[in-house]
Amino acid sequence: MESYFLDWANLLLRWVHVITAIAWIGSSFYFVFLDSSLTPPEDEDLKKQGVSGELWAVHGGGFYHPVKFAVSPPKLPGHLHWFFWESYSTWISGFALFTVSYLYSASTYLIDKSRMDWAPATAIVVALAFFVVFWLLYDAICRIFGQKKNGDAIVGALVFGLVCIASWLACHWFAGRAAFLLVGAMIATAMSANVFFWIIPGQRTVIRQIRTGQDVDPIHGKRGKQRSVHNTYFTLPVLFAMLSNHYSFTWSHPQNWLVLILMMFAGAAIRQFFVARHGYKLGRNGNPLPYALVGVVVILSVIAWMRPAPVVAAATPAAPAVSTAPAAAAAAAAPASAAANGSATVSIAGGASGSSGSAQNDYATLQPVLAQRCYMCHGEQVQMKNLRLDAPASVKQHAQAIYQQVVVQKLMPMNNATGMTDAERALVKRWFEAGAVTGP
């Protein structure tokens, strides 16, 4: 019953998180576009009011005319719309989802004992430290170098190096799937912290100065703009880190840390293209197409590098019919032998992997594999995701999902904690393709 409610919490939090993230990213992208597309005002009255840029746009059957003041408007309106709840609600819902999905079941989803055999509490503390330490170092880099000559380039290079180090550590300390999400959540935390600690406080200071008749210090606007621009470059890398959770070939790769770094770099380069293209249309900067091409080339290079090696089927002589029974008996005896020897990594399918007989595709051959690799989480005692694999009818009902998770995506067993072999995955594949029969 506990797993049932956890599934609902996961679903609802994910729903809220996606909605709020769309709102935040959408408003962020719009204002970056707006800043890049503003042109000097033509109306003399707007110039006298201190307007530095304007834009005419048409959308949804109406015409819009937003303007931007160089430092501050001559008078504050009665109602001023703020953009901060999109950021806060995205982070709150995301952290809650991370807690339910990973921290609550750290031993299952966060820890890979082949990498670091941590206690759950230790793994949780280290994972949370990623958020805090990255923010402190990133913020220090921006404070120290942000306002210096070539500050943007220096900050960009140092932050990229910091992300590379964090990616390497996460992928060597945590389960691959959790590591990718952790790095994405780490950067997203810095994005929301930019809003909470810099952008909104700076805007509140400017409003207070206007209302009290003080001279407005433009530094607050410059700092807020700097952090806002950082956020827009973080966006596509964060989205890749989050979405990659559904594609095990990324985070299960032996050099998964390099996959993560390269794909995030490609995302940032492509984002630079979209940021600069508006200024290019207005003649303010050169053609940004090379940034997009760099991003695409990096992605294509990663695809080529990660492509699976072609499988060459070795010709094997047909086995005599009389040898089938001993092989089947050996396969059936494997769980007992493994239990007697204390081994959890014996391949039950090992003796059947070289045979193409229909006897090796039936449920009787598959069942010992499920018992050794899957019953721990989907058996009589525990039914994670409300799924039982110790009942033939349930296995038949969920055959498509089993095939997708075990064979196609290789997501299950989670982090391959029970040591399912390639031969056993091939057995699941043959069973499914033969009709997924579970009964006579």
C-alpha positions in Angstrom: 0.0 0.0 0.0 2.9 2.3 0.7 4.2 2.0 -2.8 0.8 2.8 -4.1 0.7 6.2 -2.4 4.3 6.9 -3.3 3.4 6.3 -6.9 0.5 8.8 -6.6 2.8 11.4 -4.9 5.3 10.9 -7.7 2.7 11.4 -10.4 1.1 14.5 -8.9 4.4 16.1 -8.0 5.8 15.4 -11.5 2.6 16.9 -13.0 2.9 20.1 -10.9 6.7 20.3 -11.5 6.3 20.1 -15.3 3.5 22.8 -15.3 5.5 25.2 -13.2 8.7 24.6 -15.1 6.9 25.4 -18.4 5.7 28.6 -16.9 9.2 29.6 -15.6 11.1 28.6 -18.8 8.4 30.2 -21.0 8.6 33.6 -19.2 12.4 33.4 -19.1 12.7 32.7 -22.8 10.2 35.4 -23.5 12.1 38.1 -21.6 15.4 37.1 -23.2 13.8 37.4 -26.6 12.3 40.8 -25.5 15.6 42.2 -24.4 17.3 41.0 -27.6 14.6 42.4 -29.8 14.1 45.9 -28.4 14.8 48.9 -30.6 15.4 52.5 -29.6 12.0 54.4 -29.2 10.9 56.7 -32.0 8.3 58.6 -30.0 9.8 61.7 -28.4 7.6 61.3 -25.3 8.9 57.8 -24.7 12.4 59.2 -24.9 11.7 61.9 -22.3 10.3 59.2 -20.0 13.6 57.3 -20.1 12.5 54.5 -22.3 15.6 52.7 -23.8 13.8 50.2 -26.0 10.5 49.2 -27.4 8.9 46.4 -29.4 5.8 46.1 -31.4 4.3 42.6 -31.6 1.1 40.9 -32.7 -0.3 37.8 -30.9 -3.7 36.2 -30.4 -5.5 38.8 -32.4 -4.1 41.8 -30.6 -1.2 44.3 -30.9 1.3 44.7 -28.0 3.8 47.5 -27.4 6.1 46.7 -24.5 8.8 49.2 -23.5 11.8 49.0 -21.3 13.1 51.9 -19.1 16.9 52.4 -19.1 17.0 52.4 -15.2 13.6 53.1 -13.8 10.2 54.6 -14.8 9.5 58.2 -13.8 6.6 56.9 -11.7 5.6 53.4 -10.4 2.2 52.1 -11.5 -0.5 51.1 -9.1 -0.1 47.4 -10.0 3.3 45.9 -10.7 3.5 42.2 -11.9 6.3 40.2 -10.4 7.9 37.1 -11.9 9.1 34.9 -9.1 6.5 32.3 -8.1 7.2 30.4 -11.4 10.8 29.9 -10.2 10.0 29.1 -6.5 7.2 26.7 -7.3 9.3 24.9 -9.8 12.1 24.4 -7.3 9.8 23.4 -4.4 7.9 20.8 -6.5 11.1 19.6 -8.0 12.8 19.1 -4.7 9.7 17.4 -3.3 9.8 15.0 -6.3 13.5 14.4 -5.9 12.8 13.5 -2.2 10.0 11.1 -3.0 11.7 9.5 -6.0 15.3 9.2 -4.8 16.0 10.3 -1.2 13.1 8.4 0.3 14.4 5.2 -1.3 18.0 6.0 -1.4 19.2 2.4 -1.1 17.3 1.5 -4.3 17.5 4.6 -6.5 20.4 6.7 -5.3 23.1 4.2 -4.3 25.0 2.0 -6.6 27.1 -0.3 -4.4 29.5 -1.1 -7.3 30.5 2.6 -7.1 30.1 3.7 -3.5 28.8 1.4 -0.8 27.3 4.2 1.3 24.8 4.1 4.0 21.5 5.7 2.8 21.9 8.6 5.3 25.4 9.3 4.0 24.3 9.2 0.4 21.5 11.6 1.1 23.8 14.1 2.9 26.3 14.0 0.1 23.6 14.5 -2.6 22.2 17.5 -0.8 25.7 18.9 -0.4 26.0 19.0 -4.2 23.2 21.7 -4.2 24.8 23.8 -1.5 28.4 23.6 -2.5 27.7 24.2 -6.2 25.7 27.3 -5.4 28.3 28.7 -3.0 31.1 28.2 -5.5 29.1 29.5 -8.5 28.0 32.6 -6.5 31.5 33.3 -5.5 32.7 33.1 -9.1 30.1 35.6 -10.2 30.9 38.0 -7.3 34.6 37.9 -7.9 34.9 37.9 -11.7 31.4 39.0 -12.9 32.2 42.7 -13.1 35.8 42.5 -14.3 37.0 42.9 -17.8 35.9 40.0 -19.9 34.0 38.9 -16.8 31.3 37.0 -18.7 33.8 34.8 -20.5 35.8 34.2 -17.3 32.6 33.3 -15.4 31.4 31.1 -18.2 34.7 29.1 -18.4 34.9 28.7 -14.6 31.3 27.6 -14.2 31.7 25.1 -17.1 34.7 23.7 -15.3 32.7 23.5 -12.1 29.9 21.7 -13.8 32.4 19.2 -15.3 33.9 18.4 -11.9 30.4 18.0 -10.4 29.3 15.7 -13.2 32.4 13.5 -12.8 32.0 13.2 -9.1 28.2 12.5 -9.3 28.7 9.8 -11.9 31.4 8.1 -9.9 29.6 8.3 -6.6 26.0 7.6 -7.4 23.9 5.4 -9.6 24.0 6.6 -13.2 20.3 7.6 -13.4 20.4 9.4 -10.1 23.7 11.1 -11.0 22.3 12.7 -14.1 19.2 13.9 -12.3 21.4 15.2 -9.4 23.5 17.3 -11.7 20.4 18.7 -13.3 18.8 19.5 -10.0 22.0 21.1 -8.8 22.1 23.5 -11.6 18.3 24.2 -11.3 18.9 25.0 -7.6 21.4 27.6 -8.6 18.9 29.0 -11.1 16.2 29.4 -8.5 18.8 30.8 -6.0 19.7 33.4 -8.6 16.1 34.6 -8.5 15.7 34.4 -4.7 19.0 35.9 -3.6 19.8 38.3 -6.5 17.2 39.2 -9.0 14.2 39.7 -6.8 16.1 41.5 -3.9 17.7 43.8 -6.4 14.3 44.7 -7.9 12.9 45.3 -4.5 15.8 47.7 -3.7 15.2 49.6 -6.9 11.5 50.0 -6.1 12.3 51.2 -2.6 14.7 53.8 -3.9 12.1 55.0 -6.4 9.4 55.3 -3.7 11.7 57.1 -1.3 12.9 59.5 -3.9 16.5 58.2 -3.9 18.7 58.0 -7.0 18.4 54.5 -8.4 21.6 52.6 -8.5 21.9 50.8 -11.8 24.1 48.0 -10.4 21.0 46.1 -9.2 19.6 45.9 -12.7 23.0 44.9 -14.1 23.4 42.1 -11.5 19.9 40.9 -12.0 20.4 40.8 -15.8 23.6 38.9 -15.5 22.0 36.2 -13.3 19.0 36.0 -15.6 21.2 35.5 -18.6 23.0 32.7 -16.8 19.7 31.1 -16.1 18.8 31.0 -19.8 22.0 29.2 -20.6 21.4 26.7 -17.8 18.0 25.8 -19.1 18.7 23.4 -22.0 21.5 21.5 -20.0 19.1 21.0 -17.1 16.3 19.8 -19.4 18.6 17.2 -20.9 19.8 16.0 -17.5 16.1 15.6 -16.5 14.9 13.9 -19.7 17.8 11.5 -20.0 16.4 9.6 -17.0 14.1 7.9 -19.5 16.9 6.8 -21.8 19.2 4.3 -20.0 21.8 4.2 -22.8 22.9 7.7 -21.7 23.4 7.2 -18.0 24.4 3.5 -18.1 27.3 4.2 -20.5 30.8 3.4 -19.0 31.8 7.1 -19.6 28.4 8.5 -18.6 30.0 11.6 -17.0 31.4 12.5 -20.4 28.1 11.9 -22.1 26.4 14.3 -19.7 29.0 17.0 -20.1 29.0 16.9 -23.9 25.3 16.9 -24.2 24.9 19.8 -21.7 27.6 21.8 -23.6 25.7 21.2 -26.8 22.5 22.4 -25.2 24.2 25.6 -24.0 25.7 26.2 -27.5 22.4 25.8 -29.2 20.8 28.2 -26.6 23.4 30.8 -27.5 22.2 30.6 -31.1 18.6 31.4 -30.1 19.7 34.2 -27.8 21.9 35.9 -30.4 19.7 35.4 -33.5 17.3 38.2 -32.5 20.2 40.7 -32.3 21.5 39.4 -35.6 18.2 40.2 -37.3 18.6 43.8 -36.0 22.2 44.0 -37.2 23.7 44.1 -33.6 25.9 41.0 -33.8 27.2 38.5 -36.3 25.4 35.4 -37.5 25.1 33.0 -34.6 24.6 30.0 -36.8 28.1 28.6 -35.9 27.0 28.1 -32.3 24.1 25.9 -33.4 26.4 24.0 -35.7 28.8 23.4 -32.9 26.0 22.0 -30.7 24.7 19.8 -33.5 28.2 18.5 -34.3 28.8 17.6 -30.7 25.4 15.8 -30.5 26.1 13.9 -33.7 29.6 13.0 -32.5 28.2 11.6 -29.2 25.6 9.6 -31.2 28.4 8.1 -33.4 30.7 7.5 -30.4 28.0 5.7 -28.3 26.6 3.5 -31.1 26.4 -0.2 -30.2 28.9 -2.5 -31.8 27.4 -4.7 -34.4 26.4 -8.1 -33.1 27.8 -11.0 -35.2 25.9 -14.2 -34.6 28.3 -17.1 -34.4 27.3 -20.3 -36.2 26.8 -23.2 -33.8 26.2 -26.8 -34.6 22.7 -28.1 -33.8 22.7 -29.9 -30.5 21.4 -33.5 -30.3 17.9 -33.8 -29.0 19.0 -35.9 -26.1 21.1 -33.0 -24.7 18.1 -30.7 -24.1 17.0 -32.3 -20.9 20.3 -31.9 -19.1 20.6 -28.3 -20.1 17.1 -27.6 -18.9 17.8 -29.4 -15.6 21.0 -27.4 -15.2 19.1 -24.1 -15.8 16.4 -25.1 -13.3 19.0 -26.0 -10.7 20.9 -22.8 -11.0 18.9 -20.8 -8.4 19.4 -23.5 -5.8 23.1 -23.7 -6.6 23.5 -19.9 -6.4 21.7 -19.8 -3.1 23.9 -22.6 -1.7 27.1 -20.8 -2.8 25.9 -17.3 -1.7 26.2 -16.0 -5.2 23.6 -13.5 -6.6 25.2 -13.1 -10.1 24.9 -16.6 -11.6 23.3 -16.4 -15.0 20.3 -18.7 -15.1 20.0 -18.1 -18.9 23.7 -18.9 -19.5 23.1 -22.5 -20.5 20.2 -21.6 -22.8 21.7 -18.5 -24.6 23.2 -20.5 -27.4 20.1 -22.4 -28.3 17.3 -21.4 -30.5 14.8 -24.1 -29.6 11.3 -23.1 -28.6 11.8 -24.8 -25.3 14.2 -22.0 -24.3 11.5 -19.4 -24.9 8.8 -20.6 -22.6 7.7 -19.4 -19.2 9.3 -22.3 -17.4 12.7 -21.1 -18.5 11.9 -17.5 -17.8 10.4 -17.9 -14.3 13.7 -18.8 -12.5 15.2 -15.6 -14.0 12.3 -13.5 -12.7 12.6 -15.2 -9.3 16.3 -14.4 -9.0 16.3 -10.9 -10.5 12.9 -9.4 -10.0 10.9 -11.0 -7.1 12.9 -8.9 -4.5 10.9 -5.8 -5.6 8.0 -7.4 -7.4 7.1 -10.5 -5.4 4.8 -11.6 -2.7 6.3 -9.4 0.0 6.9 -6.2 -2.0 5.0 -4.9 -5.1 6.8 -1.7 -6.2 4.8 0.2 -8.7 1.9 -2.2 -7.8 3.5 -4.8 -10.0 3.9 -8.5 -9.2 6.0 -10.8 -11.3 5.6 -14.0 -9.2 2.1 -14.6 -10.8 2.0 -15.9 -14.4 -1.2 -13.9 -15.1 0.4 -10.7 -14.0 3.5 -11.4 -16.0 1.3 -12.0 -19.1 -0.6 -8.8 -18.4 2.5 -6.7 -18.2 4.6 -8.5 -20.8 4.9 -5.3 -23.0 6.1 -3.2 -20.1 8.6 -6.0 -19.0 10.0 -6.2 -22.5 10.4 -2.4 -22.7 11.9 -2.0 -19.3 14.2 -5.0 -19.3 15.2 -5.4 -23.0 14.7 -2.2 -24.9 15.5 0.5 -22.2 17.4 -1.7 -19.8 16.0 0.3 -16.9 15.2 -2.8 -14.8 16.4 -4.1 -12.5 17.0 -0.7 -11.1 20.7 0.1 -11.4 20.9 -3.7 -12.2 21.2 -4.3 -8.5 20.4 -8.0 -8.9 23.0 -8.5 -11.6 20.8 -9.4 -14.6 23.0 -10.6 -17.4 22.8 -9.9 -21.2 21.9 -13.6 -21.7 19.0 -13.2 -19.4 17.8 -10.1 -21.1 18.0 -12.0 -24.4 15.9 -14.7 -22.8 13.2 -12.2 -22.0 13.4 -10.9 -25.5 12.9 -14.4 -27.0 10.1 -15.1 -24.7 8.3 -11.9 -25.6 8.8 -12.3 -29.3 7.5 -15.9 -29.1 4.2 -14.6 -27.8 4.8 -14.0 -24.1 3.1 -17.3 -23.2 2.8 -18.0 -19.4 0.6 -21.0 -19.4 0.0 -24.3 -21.3 
